[in-house]
Amino acid sequence: MSIEIRVPTLPESVADATLINWHKQAGDTIQKDENLVDLETDKVVLEVPAPVSGILSEIIAQDGSTVKDGDLLATISTDSEAVSEDSPSTGKTNEASASDIPLSPAVRRIIFENDLDPSLISGTGKGGRLTKSDVQDYLDQNISPKPTVMQKASPEPQVEETRQVELTVTSSTKIDSSRARPEQRVPMTRLRAKVAERLLQAQQNAAMLTTFNEVNMQSVIELRKQYQERFTAKHGVKLGFMSFFIKASIEALKRFPAINASIDGQDIIYHGYYDVGIAVASPRGLIVPVLRDADQLDFAGIEKNIVDFGEKSKAGTLSYEELNGGTFTITNGGIFGSMLSTPILNPPQCAILGMHAITERPVVENGEIVIRPVMYLALSYDHRLVDGRDAVQFLVSIKEGLESPAHLLLNI
């Protein structure tokens, strides 16, 4: 009996997906629920499991192809004569093959693009799983680029179907031919292409403006230091800075509802809920998981969700639902050392808050110069909907909440 494997129903608003790579080859024995192929959409990587045990008889859609809902990917043969639940894959030894090793989509993509054998790499993750840093360390230690000298009369190089990165060196009488001048050409990922599209859309379709302020973080730092051990012992998660910023932002959004709104054609949609997006740098690029109904969460709930987002982003397991929507976004360039920036809107949202590095600076207090930990804040907003006065007062409200965190705890 032949069973068809088709593209599963894609998330709403996702028209198609790119087939990243197969984990089995035609003729291999497969087990039910074993991941066969990865499909990359604009936001997430979807795994397609085997519906039954059998033999992968034919692969229809090849690596790199674009597929849509219901497209035929492959067929599985379930003939009893050809299938044995305990038999190894056709042509395989009892040793683990590259496709038998459990890998996250992010790790699997690096291995595929560099044509690596994961069985040769030592894993340091939980249960010996390979992490992105394990693969990167292996590449740094074992892979060295070998440039190919191209003669002037040589024909143009063909694009390899395996999407290998080709390094080329151009000869010229004006350039020392003994010195390599490598270049890399790699296909843009779906996520990177989508990020580029949305950022360009934000700049072209919104009257974007940014206002700045600074906040004295002394009170928040002292509060965290005073209660960190008790907080961690009770809730099993550390008390970070982001929960304070989310709480302060929500209180400010309640005072200035236009900043929690969005424009839809000629209409303004005022959202009566607070879904806060948190920009995260993942191995695949910039993603924004959404903390839904953030106003209903306490500090511990916010911190647990943030930790969960971080772990899922590294493993590439964030769902489409966790990345969809949002009424307001916070991005923290300070973790990378950014002193000041102008964040770009996340359409269709009309505002985004930028956090930056905390630096000790001279501050005047009660007529005296003292040293305080100061962070610069930036609020980018769509001036079509948000007036400058509201934007400035919104940022002042966040500043006041952070400099007097008791206001956040007492809801005053």
C-alpha positions in Angstrom: 0.0 0.0 0.0 1.3 3.5 -0.9 0.7 6.4 1.5 1.1 10.0 0.3 3.0 12.6 2.4 1.6 16.1 1.7 2.4 19.6 2.9 0.4 20.1 6.2 -2.0 23.0 6.5 0.2 26.1 6.7 -0.5 28.9 9.3 -3.0 31.6 8.4 -1.6 34.3 6.1 1.3 32.0 5.1 1.0 31.3 1.3 3.9 28.8 0.8 7.0 27.3 2.4 10.5 26.4 1.3 11.6 22.8 1.7 14.9 23.0 3.6 16.1 19.4 3.5 15.1 15.8 3.7 16.3 13.7 6.6 15.8 10.4 4.7 16.5 9.2 1.2 14.4 7.2 -1.1 14.6 3.6 -0.1 15.2 4.3 3.6 13.1 2.6 6.3 11.2 5.1 8.4 9.2 4.8 11.6 5.9 6.5 12.4 6.2 10.0 13.8 9.8 10.3 12.7 10.6 13.7 11.3 11.2 13.4 7.5 11.5 16.9 6.2 11.7 20.6 7.4 9.6 23.3 5.8 10.7 26.9 6.4 8.0 29.7 6.4 8.4 33.4 6.9 8.5 32.9 10.7 8.9 29.3 11.8 10.3 25.9 10.6 7.7 23.2 10.4 8.6 19.5 10.8 6.7 16.9 8.7 6.5 13.6 10.6 5.9 10.2 9.0 2.2 9.3 9.3 3.0 5.5 9.3 6.0 3.2 9.4 7.3 1.9 6.1 9.8 2.6 3.3 10.2 6.0 1.7 9.6 4.8 -1.8 9.8 8.1 -3.7 10.6 11.8 -3.0 8.6 14.2 -5.2 9.6 17.7 -3.9 13.3 18.3 -3.8 15.4 20.4 -1.4 15.0 24.1 -2.0 11.7 23.9 -3.7 8.7 26.0 -2.9 5.6 24.2 -1.8 2.0 25.1 -0.8 -0.8 23.5 1.2 -1.5 20.0 0.2 1.4 19.7 -2.3 2.7 16.1 -2.6 6.1 15.7 -1.0 6.7 11.9 -1.1 5.2 8.5 -0.9 5.6 5.7 1.7 5.3 2.0 0.9 3.7 0.0 3.7 3.9 -3.5 2.1 4.5 -6.0 4.9 7.1 -7.9 2.8 9.2 -4.8 2.6 8.7 -3.3 6.0 10.0 -4.5 9.4 9.4 -2.4 12.5 12.8 -3.4 13.9 14.8 -3.5 10.7 17.4 -0.8 10.1 17.2 1.6 7.1 18.1 0.1 3.7 21.8 0.1 3.1 22.5 1.3 6.7 24.6 -0.3 9.4 23.6 -0.6 13.0 25.6 2.6 13.7 23.6 5.9 14.0 23.3 7.7 10.7 23.2 11.4 10.2 19.4 11.4 9.9 18.9 9.3 13.0 20.4 12.0 15.3 17.8 14.3 16.8 18.6 17.9 15.8 16.8 21.2 16.2 15.9 23.0 12.9 18.5 25.7 13.5 21.3 23.1 14.0 20.0 21.0 11.2 20.1 23.9 8.8 23.8 24.7 9.6 24.7 21.0 9.1 22.9 20.9 5.8 24.4 24.1 4.4 27.9 22.9 5.3 27.4 19.3 4.3 28.5 17.9 7.7 28.1 14.5 9.3 26.5 15.2 12.8 27.7 11.8 14.1 31.3 13.2 14.0 30.4 16.2 16.3 30.3 15.9 20.1 27.1 17.4 21.6 27.1 19.4 24.9 23.4 19.9 25.1 20.9 18.1 27.3 21.2 14.3 26.7 24.2 14.8 24.4 22.1 16.8 21.8 24.0 19.0 19.4 23.8 22.8 19.9 24.4 25.6 17.5 27.7 26.4 19.3 28.8 22.7 19.1 28.5 22.8 15.3 30.1 26.2 15.0 33.1 25.1 17.1 33.4 22.0 14.9 33.4 24.2 11.8 36.0 26.6 13.2 38.3 23.7 14.1 37.9 21.5 11.1 36.7 23.4 8.1 39.0 25.8 6.2 37.9 27.6 3.0 39.8 26.5 -0.1 39.5 29.3 -2.7 39.4 28.3 -6.4 41.4 30.6 -8.7 39.2 31.5 -11.7 40.9 32.3 -15.0 39.6 35.2 -17.1 38.5 32.9 -19.9 36.7 30.5 -17.5 33.0 30.2 -18.0 30.6 31.4 -15.3 30.3 28.9 -12.4 27.1 26.9 -12.2 24.9 27.1 -9.1 25.2 23.9 -7.2 22.0 22.1 -6.4 23.3 21.4 -2.9 23.6 25.2 -2.3 27.2 24.8 -1.2 29.0 28.1 -0.6 31.6 28.7 -3.3 34.6 30.9 -2.7 36.2 32.5 -5.7 39.3 34.5 -6.4 39.4 37.1 -9.2 42.8 37.5 -11.0 43.9 40.9 -12.1 47.1 42.5 -13.1 46.5 45.2 -10.5 46.0 42.7 -7.7 48.6 40.4 -6.1 47.5 37.0 -7.5 49.0 35.2 -4.5 46.5 36.9 -2.1 43.1 35.2 -1.8 40.0 37.5 -2.1 37.1 35.2 -1.0 33.5 36.0 -1.5 30.4 34.1 -0.3 27.0 33.9 -2.0 24.3 32.2 0.0 20.5 32.2 -0.5 18.6 34.6 1.8 16.4 32.6 4.3 12.7 33.1 4.3 12.9 34.7 7.7 15.6 37.2 6.6 13.6 38.1 3.5 10.5 38.7 5.5 12.3 40.8 8.0 13.7 42.9 5.2 10.3 43.3 3.6 8.6 44.4 6.8 11.3 46.8 7.8 11.2 48.4 4.4 7.4 48.5 4.6 7.6 50.3 8.0 9.9 53.0 6.6 7.8 53.5 3.4 4.3 53.4 4.8 4.6 55.1 8.2 5.4 58.7 9.3 8.0 57.3 11.7 9.6 59.6 14.4 11.6 58.8 17.5 11.7 60.5 20.8 14.4 59.9 23.5 14.7 60.1 27.3 17.0 58.7 30.0 16.1 56.7 33.1 18.0 56.3 36.4 18.1 52.6 37.0 19.3 52.8 40.6 16.0 51.9 42.2 15.4 48.9 40.0 18.9 47.6 40.5 18.7 47.9 44.3 15.3 46.2 44.3 16.6 43.3 42.2 19.6 43.0 44.4 17.5 43.0 47.6 15.0 40.4 46.5 16.8 38.3 43.9 17.6 35.3 46.0 14.1 35.0 47.5 12.5 35.6 44.1 14.6 32.9 42.4 14.1 30.4 45.3 10.3 30.8 45.1 9.7 31.1 41.4 12.7 29.2 39.9 13.6 32.0 37.6 15.7 35.2 38.0 14.2 38.6 38.3 15.4 40.5 35.2 15.1 44.0 33.9 12.6 43.1 31.1 9.7 42.5 33.5 10.0 46.0 35.0 10.0 47.5 31.5 7.0 45.4 30.4 5.1 46.5 33.6 6.0 50.1 33.1 5.0 50.0 29.4 1.6 48.5 30.2 0.8 51.2 32.7 1.9 53.8 30.2 -0.2 52.1 27.4 -3.3 52.3 29.7 -2.8 56.1 30.0 -2.1 56.6 26.3 -4.3 54.1 24.4 -3.4 55.5 21.0 0.1 54.0 21.4 -1.6 50.6 21.8 -3.6 51.1 18.6 -3.0 50.4 14.9 -4.1 51.8 11.6 -6.2 49.7 9.2 -6.9 51.6 6.0 -8.9 54.6 7.0 -9.8 53.2 10.4 -8.0 53.2 13.8 -8.2 50.0 15.9 -7.9 50.6 19.6 -6.9 47.3 21.3 -8.4 46.6 24.6 -5.7 44.1 25.5 -1.9 44.2 25.9 0.0 41.7 23.8 3.7 42.8 24.1 6.2 41.6 21.5 9.7 41.0 22.6 12.4 41.3 19.9 14.8 38.3 20.1 18.0 37.6 18.1 17.7 33.9 17.1 20.1 31.8 15.0 17.7 32.3 12.1 17.5 36.1 12.5 15.3 38.6 14.3 12.0 37.3 15.6 9.4 38.8 17.9 7.5 36.3 20.1 4.4 37.8 21.7 3.6 37.9 25.4 -0.2 37.7 25.3 -2.3 39.5 27.9 0.8 40.7 29.6 -1.2 42.9 31.9 -2.6 39.7 33.5 0.9 38.4 34.4 2.9 39.1 37.5 6.7 39.6 37.5 7.4 35.8 37.8 5.0 35.0 35.0 6.6 37.5 32.7 10.2 36.3 33.5 9.2 32.6 33.0 7.7 33.4 29.6 10.8 35.3 28.6 13.1 32.4 29.5 10.8 30.1 27.6 10.9 32.3 24.5 14.7 32.4 24.7 15.1 28.7 24.9 12.6 28.1 22.0 14.3 30.7 19.8 17.7 29.0 20.2 16.2 25.6 19.4 14.0 26.9 16.6 10.8 25.5 18.1 8.7 28.7 18.5 5.3 28.1 17.1 3.6 30.4 14.5 1.0 31.4 17.1 3.7 32.6 19.5 5.1 34.9 16.8 1.8 36.2 15.4 0.1 39.5 16.4 1.2 41.9 19.1 0.0 45.4 19.9 3.3 46.9 21.2 7.0 45.8 20.9 10.1 46.2 23.1 13.6 45.6 21.8 16.7 45.5 23.9 19.9 46.5 22.0 21.6 47.1 25.4 22.4 43.4 25.7 24.8 43.8 22.7 26.2 47.1 24.1 24.1 49.6 22.1 24.2 53.0 23.7 21.4 54.6 21.6 19.4 53.7 18.5 16.2 54.4 16.7 14.2 51.2 16.5 12.0 50.6 13.5 8.3 49.9 13.8 6.8 46.4 13.7 3.8 46.9 11.4 0.9 47.2 11.9 1.9 48.4 15.4 2.3 52.2 15.8 5.1 52.2 18.5 8.2 50.4 19.6 10.3 50.9 22.7 14.1 50.6 22.5 16.2 49.7 25.6 19.9 50.3 25.7 23.0 49.6 27.8 23.1 50.7 31.4 26.1 53.0 31.9 27.3 54.9 35.0 27.0 58.6 34.3 27.3 61.8 36.4 23.8 63.0 37.5 22.7 66.0 39.4 20.6 65.2 42.5 19.6 67.8 45.1 22.2 70.1 43.7 25.0 67.6 43.9 26.8 65.6 41.2 26.5 61.8 41.8 27.2 58.7 39.8 24.1 56.7 38.8 23.4 53.8 36.4 21.6 55.4 33.5 19.9 53.9 30.5 18.8 55.8 27.4 15.3 55.0 26.1 14.0 55.5 22.6 10.3 55.4 21.4 9.7 55.2 17.7 6.1 55.9 16.8 3.8 56.5 13.8 3.1 60.2 13.7 0.0 59.6 11.7 -1.7 58.2 14.8 0.4 59.3 17.7 1.0 63.0 18.5 4.4 64.1 19.7 3.0 65.2 23.0 1.5 61.8 23.7 4.8 60.1 22.7 6.9 62.2 25.0 4.5 61.8 27.9 4.3 58.1 27.3 8.1 57.8 27.6 8.1 60.0 30.7 5.5 57.7 32.2 7.8 54.7 31.7 10.7 56.7 33.2 8.7 57.5 36.3 7.6 53.9 36.7 11.1 52.6 36.5 12.6 55.3 38.8 9.9 54.6 41.4 9.1 50.9 40.9 6.8 51.0 44.0 4.3 52.7 41.6 4.3 49.5 39.5 3.9 47.2 42.5 1.1 49.3 44.0 -0.6 50.2 40.7 -0.6 53.9 41.4 
